[in-house]
């Protein structure tokens, strides 16, 4: 059974893929990614990240907030201290959060990985040179543990295609649901989603996360919020997408209190799937949500009080919750004191993306 901390975590990706680029980037890796993504599986791949002396918070957060880790072990995997540090973090998550780990042994003997021998061992020893005993021992243990997991041996497969299909099918089975591909044809949306999720990751120390999508009408805020909701909602026991906040909660006669009560009632009704909820005062929502992990989207916010209520909700809800807001007014999140880590400014599609959309009929 997963630990309580596992149950409260926010899953941003289905799969974290650990690999040594020099061995696989131009061939096998691209085929694995395509095989996974063709089934709607959301993959985090640290493809173009600047690599420093150690695995940074973005990578650690991505590992911790992925449902499954795939470790693509190749002949030069152990030549990278970065890969080895990733592996240590992955194995920690397997132990602490029961994160499934699927190793693929690509043209390397699992026994050589487990015992750090042969050519794999020579590469590993070179990487260990000058490192502390504590570091090298952690690497050795991680390699031993990952090699002890029942995985996929490339040398035993009839074909690369069969292996990749098997991996993709097994990941889908582990996820326990069929990932949606409803938004696959929205050209240019993928970089936006990656950027937004990176902001969530860097908020990883916060009990709950919040992002405000800001931009003019027609730029795709609602579409982006829906895609995020579609991808993330399977990992949340309580979720809702509240549309057109601007039109449904306009301010008549300056009675903010009545508006807030109606807003809280609607939010609770949809999150908890209960139509008969009565909200007599503003503390009801906090009392009912304080122990629950929720995903809530507020679309088209245009008033500071609306944004304030959602900002407060971050304190009402349980750990691992995510709040997503869309607005045209950049002044609203700034007036509330939200920094750049909680604001995502939407940009218009590039000329190339717009042309592609037109040719594809969007």
N, C-alpha and C positions, 0 to 999 in steps of 0.2 A: 504493500500500500504506500502511496506517495505520502511524504511528510506534510505537516500542516503548512510549512513554509513553501513547499512546492505548490500547494493548492492556492496560495495567495499571490503567486507570481503572475506577471503579465507575459503572455506569449506573443511575441511580435513576429516570429518566423516559425515555419514548420521545421526547417532543417538548417543547421549550421554545418558548413562543409569545410573541413580542414585538409589542406593539401600542400605539396611542394611544387610550386609553379614550374620550375625548370624541367620537371619530369613529365608533367601532364597537361599544362595549360593549353597548348596548341592542339591537343587531340582528345584524349580520354575525358578530361575534365569538362570540356564543352559538350560532349555527348552525354555525360552524366547529368549536367545541368539541364540540357534539353529534355532528357527523359523524365526528370522530376517535374520540370515546369510544364511539360505537356499534360500532366495530370493535375495541374492547378496547385502544385506544391510550391510554397514560397520559400526560396532558398537565400540564405545569407552567404555571400562569397566575398572575402576580403581581397578583391581583385586588384584594385588600384590604390590601396591604402599605403601611405608612407610608413615604412617600417622603421621603428626605432630600436632602442636597446632592449625594450621589454614590451610585452603585450599591454596595450593601453586600455583605458576604461571603455572605449567603444567596443573593442573586441571582446573584452570580458563580459560586458553587458549583452552583446549579441549571443555569446555562448549560453549565458544564463537564461536568456529569454527566447531560446529556441526549444521546440518540443523534442527534437531528435538531433543528435550529432552524428555525422558521417565522417569517418577518418579515412582518408585515401592514402594508405601507406605505400610509398614507392621507394625505389632504391636510394634516393637522396633525401628522403623525408627528414632523416636525422642529421642532415648537414645544416639544418636551420634551427638555431636556438629559438627563433620565433615559433616555429611549428611545434617544437618540444614544449615550450611554455603553454601554447594553446592546448596541447594534449593533456598537460597536467591539470589545467583548468577544466577541461572536458571531463576528465576522470573524477575530479572533485564533484562536479555536478551530477555525475552518475551515482556517486556514493551519497551525497547529501540530499539531492532532489529526485533521485530515481530516474534521471534522464536516460532514455534509451540511447545506446551508442552502437553504431553499426560500422565495423571496420571492413574496408576493402583492401585486400593484399594484391597490389598491382605490380606484377612481375617481381615480387619479393617473397621469400619463404617466411611464413608465419613463425617458424622456429627461430630463424635468424633475428626476427624482430624481438621475440620474447627473450632470447638469450644474448642479444646484441653481439652476434657473431657473424662471420663471413664478411662480405663486402659491406653489408649494412652496418656491422659492428665496427669496421674500420672507419667508416664515415662518422659514426657516432663518437668514437674515441677522439677523433680530430676536433669535433665540436666541443667536447668536454675539456679540452686543453685550456688551462688557465681559469676554469670555473671552480667554484667552491664545492666541497664534498656534499654539502646540503643540496645544492642545485643539481649536481649530477645524479645523486641518489634519487631525487624526486623524478628526474627524467627516466632513470632506469626502471623505477617502479611503475611509472605510467606506461612505458612500453611493454613491460611484462604483463600488466593488467589488460591493456587493450588487445594484446596478442592472445590472451586467454579467453577472449569473447568469441563466440561462434559467429564468424563473419563470412565474407565472400572471397574465395581464392581465385584470382584471375586465371591461373594455370589450369584449374579444374573445370573451367566453363567451356561449353561448345563454341560460343561466340560472344563477342563484346556486347552485341545487341541483346542477347538473352540475359546476360549478367545485369545490364542496366535496367531491363524490364523487370527483372526479379527484385532489384533494389527498390525501384519506384513502387512496385506493388506492395512490398513489405512495409515501406514507409507509410503508404496510404492506410494499410491495415493497422499499423501502430497508432496513427493519428485518430483512428476510430470514426472517421467521417469522410465523406467524399468532398474534397475541396472544390469550391466553386471556380468556374472559369468564365463567369458572366462578363467580366471586364477585360478580357484578354485583348480585345480589339481597340481599346482606347490608346492610340499611339501617343507616346510621350508621357504617359501617366506613371510609368515605372520609376523614373528618377525622382519624381515628386514623392512617391510613397517611400522610397529608400531614404530620402532626406528627412522626411517627417519621422520615420521610425528611428533614425539616428538621434533626433532630438529626444525621443522617448527614452532611448537607451542612456543618454547622458543625464537624464533625470532619475536614474535607477536607484539612487539612495533615498528618493522621496517615497513616502508610503503610497501615495497615489500620483498619477501623472496627468498633465493637462497640456493641450496645445490649442492655440487659436489660429485658424487659417484666415488670413486677411487678404483681400483683393477686391477689385471692382466687379460689378455684375457681369456675368457671362464668362468669367475667366476659368470656371471649373471647380469652384470651392465645394459645391454640393456633391458633384460627381466624385471628387477626391475623398470627401468625408464618407460617402457611401461605400467606396471601395475599401477604405480603412475599416469601416464597420463590418462589411461583408467578410473581410479577412480575419478580423479579430474576434468577432462575436461568438464563434464556436468555443472559445476559451473562457467565456464568461457565463456564469449561471444566471446573471441578471443583466439585460441589455435593452436599450431602446434608442430609437432615432426620432427625435422630435423635430418635425418639419415646420418651416415658416413661423418661427417664433415672433418675427416682426409683425406678421398679420394677425396672429392669434392672441397676442398679449399687448395690444396697444393700450395707451394710458388715457382712460376717460376720467375726467374730473379730478385728476391728481391723486386717485386712491391707490397708491402703491401697495398697501397692505393687502387689499382684496385681490389684486393681481398676483401677488406673491403666493397667497393661499391657493389660488386657482392653478398657478404654475406648479406648486408643490404637489397638489392633488393629481394633476395630469402626469407628472413625472413618476410618482409612486404607483399610480394605477398601471402605467405601461411597464415599469420595471418589474413589478411584482405580479403583473397579470391579474389584477383584482379591480373590478369595476366599482365596488361599493365602498372604497376607502373614503373616510371622512377626515379632513384636515381642519381641525379647529384652531390650531395655533402653529406658529412657524417652527416649533421644536419637534413636531411629529415626524418630519422627514428624517431628521438626524437620529431620532430614537429607532426608527425602523431600518435605517440603512447602515448604521455604524459598524455592523459586523459582516457586511456583505460586500463581495467583490463585484463591482458593476462596471459596465461600459455604457456611457451616455453620450449621445451626439445632440447638440443644439444647433440647428441650422438657421441662418439668417437672423442673428442677434443684432439689434440696432439701438439698444438702450443700455445705459450703464447698470441699471438695477438688475437687468437680466444677467449680465455678465457677472455681477457681484454675487448673485445667487449661486451661479455655477462655481465660482471661485470658492465660495463657502462650502459647496458640496464636497470639495476635496477633503475637507475636515470631517464631513458627515460620514463618508463611505469607508469601507474596509481597505486593507492593504492590497495593492495590485490593481486597484481600480484605475480606469482611464476616462478622462473627460475630453471630448473634442468639440470645438466651437467654430462656427464660421461667421464672419462679419465683413462688411464693406468698410467699416470705420476703424482705421488704425489707431485713432485716438482713444478708443474704448479700452483695449488691453493696456495701453500705456498709462491711462488715467488710473487704472487699478494697480499700477506698479509692477506689472508683469514684464520680465526682462526678455532678452532675445532668445533665451533657451526655451521659452514657452510661446513664442510667436513664429509663425511660418508665413512669409510674404509670398503669395502666389505670383507667378510670372506668366505672361502670355506665351503660347506655344511659339517655337521658332518657325521661321518660314518653311523649313524642311518638314517639320511636324504638321503644319497646317496643310501643306501641299499633299502630304501622305494621307491625311484624314480625308481631304477632298477626293482623292483618287479612290479611296476605299469606301466612299459613300457616306461619311460621317457629316 
